[in-house]
């Protein structure tokens, strides 16, 4: 995999970012992002490639695991990692089998504010391109495809993978992601680095 300039290239996710739909009202945090990436030859995250956005009523419900707390990673397994989405459908996330670079093995994409200065233009033009990631360290990115977006499941047409319910905790290797009404938090348990992403706030640590 190659990192070229400010954009990242990877994943055969032709249906990826095109299936994203920002909706819901995950809550607050503060922005401290750091890096920019994109993928040559990937499907552009543009309005021309995207279908009509869905609303909060279209966020999947039938695929939600029944209980909060630790979940079985096998329920979230797809070809290249473990994919999930927040109950609101706002954030589409993954713990990948292989990092796309040193600071991006786990990430969430979706509309969040405020935008970091270096990504202000990108995030404002395409909220679904905004992403926070963590690997050895954490940072913010502008993506041109659904790097952290899973394929549709259960015969649906909307990507994102299974819902991680509020209170749900997904742990794979050294990485843990938990879902709450105030946002999704993912952490590298080995280094303590991580991020929190919500509709009205975001931060890296």
N, C-alpha and C positions, 0 to 999 in steps of 0.2 A: 504494500500500500504506500502511496506517495502523498506527501504533504506539499502542495505547491502554493507558494505565496500565502495569501490570506484565505484560501478556500480548501476544503477537504474532499478527497475523492474516495468513495467506497460504496459498499453495500448494493446489492441488486434490488433496491427498493423502488421500482418504478411506480408502485402504487403508494409509496410511503407518504411523503409530505403532501401529495395531492389529496390524501384522504384526511388530512388534519382538519379539525373543526374546533375553534376556540369557543368555549362556552363554560358557564359556571362561575363560581365566585370564590375560588381559593384566595386566602388573605395575604398578610403583610410580611415585609422584610426590608432590607436596605441593600442597594446595589454596590458590589465591589468586584466587577468582572475584569478579566485580563487578556484573553487571547482571541484571535480571529482565524477561522478556517473555512475550507470548502473543498469540493471534490470534482476534479475534472471528469467530464463525461457522465456526470450524474444528471438525474432529472431535475430541471430547474424548479425552485419553489416559487413559481410565479402564478398569478391569477389565471393565466391562460392554461396552465397545466392542472389547475385545481378544479374540482367539481363544486357545485353550489354548496356553501358551508352549511353544516347541520346546526341545529339549535340544541339547547340543553336537554330538550325532551328526547333527542336522538342519542344521548349518551347511553351506552349499553347498560342493561340492568340484569338480564338473565344470566350473564356470565360472572357475576360477583360471587366470590367465595362467601360462604355463609357466616363465617366468624372472623373477628378481628384478632390481633396478636400475630405470632409467627405463622407464615403460610408455607405450604409445600412448594419449593421452587419448581418441581416438575410440572405444576399447573401452569406455569408461566413460560415454559420452555418453547422456543421456536428455533429455527435453523441455526442462527448465529449468536444466540444468547437467550436472555430472559427478559421478556418484554411485558410492560404493564402500562395502564393508564389510570389517572386519578378518577374518582367517582364522578366528578363534574364533567369529565372528558376534556378538560382544559390542557392537561399535560400528558404527553406521551413519552415514556421513559424506557430505558433498557440498561441492563448489566450485560455487557458484551463478553463473549468468550475471549476475544483479542482486542487490545486497545487500538484506537486509531492513532494515538500518539501517547507520549508519556503522561499527559494530563487529561486523557479522555478515554476511559474504559466504561464509565457510567455517565449517563446524561439524561436530561429531560428537555424537551422542546415544547414551546407553547407561549402564548401571549403573557408577558410580564412587564412591569414598569417599576421604577424608572429604567430607561436604557442607559448603559454606560456611554460616555462621550464618544468613544471610538466606534460604537455600533449604533449610534442614535439613528442614522439614516436608514440602515438596514432593518433594524427592529421596527421602525415606524412604518416602513413600506410593506413589510411582510412579517407580522407578529409571529407566524409559525416558524420563521427562520431563527428566532431568538432561542438560545440554549445555554444552559449551565452544565458543566461537566466536572468530573473528578477522576483522577488516576492517582499518580503519586502526589499531585497537587490539584488544586481546583481552579476554574476559570470560567469566563464567558466566551461565547462564540456566536458567529453569524453563519448559519448553515444553508446550503443550497439544495439540500435534499433531506429526506427523513431518515437520518443516520440512526436515530434512537426510536424509530417508529416500527412497531411490529406489523405483521400481516393481519388481515381480517381473520376473525375466528368464527366458528359456529355458522358458517355460511353467510355471514354478514358482509357488507361492502365497505364498512368503515374500519380503517386500520387502527392499530394501537395495542392490540393484545388484550388479555384479560384485565378486568378492573381489580386494582388493589384497594380494598375497602378502607374507609377511615379507620384508623387503628391497626391496619394491617402492616406487617413487617416482613420484608423479603430480604433474605441474606443469602448471598452466593460468594463463596471464598471470603476475601477480606472486606467485601462491600455489603453495606446494609442500606436499604431504602425503606422509609416509612411514610405512610400516607396519613394526613390529618386534614381537618377542615380548613386549617390555616396554611396549607401548602404541603409540598413533597420535600422531604429532606433525605439526601443520600450522603453517606460517609464512607471513607476508606478507614476501616477500623484499625489498620496497621499504622497509619500515619496521622490520623486525626483530621485530615483534610476533608472538605465536603462542601455542600451547598444546600441552600433552601430556596425553592422557587414557588411563587404564588402569583395570583393575578395582579395584586397591587404592591408587590415587593419582591426583592430577590437579594441574596447575599452569598458570598463565598467565604470560606474560612479554612 
